[in-house]
Amino acid sequence: LLLLLLLCNRAELEDEEEHVPQVLQAVSIGAGGAGSFALGNDGHCYLWGCNFNGQLGLQGAHRDVPEPTPIPNFNDETGISIKLVAMAEDHSIFLSETGNLYASGKVKCGRLGYDENNVDCISQPRLIVEKSEAKRGVLSDIVTFVSASGAHCVALSVEDDPGFVHRLRRQVAESDVLLAKEDAWKQEMEEKQREAEAAREQS
C-alpha cells in the first residue's frame, strides 16, 4: 500500500511538471518614438505602444496596443528572425539575422524606403529593396546595424569588397605556411630528443 501511494504521488508530480507553463524571456529590449519592443526567446518579435500609423508592424491594428504583441511575419515558421528594431515616432525598421531590412509605418518623406504615392502608411513590414537599375532587388550589402529617428533612418552595412576574398585566401595561405614550418620544427625537435635518449641508453 505504501509503495502504491508513493507511485501515485510520483505520477502526480510528473503530471504537474508537464503542465508547468514555459516562461517567456526577453533576449533584447528597447524603445523609441511612442512604442517599445522585446525579442523573445521563442523567436518572436513583440511590440506595444502607439500604432496609429502602423509603426508597430501589426497589420490592421491602427490603434494603441497596450500589451506586448508578436508580429506574425517574424517567427520560426516564416524563417525570419529579427535581431534589432529601430523605432521612430511614426515608423520602425526591423533588422533580420540575415542582414535584411524591413519597414512599417508612415510612408511620407520616404522614411520606409518605398515609393508609395497613394498610401499614407504601411502596417505590415515590407522588405526594403534596392531601387537602382544596377542593383535591383534585395539590398546587395549585409546590414549590421540600423537606427531611426524623426523621419529618417541610418543603416550600416558590410560592403562587398571584391578584394576581400583574395586577401582572406592569402591570409589563410600564409597561415598554412607558418603552420607547416611549425610542424616541421616540432618534428625536428622530437627527432633530436629521440636521438639524445638513444645516446644516453647506449652509454
Disulfide bonds with the S-S distance in Angstrom:
none
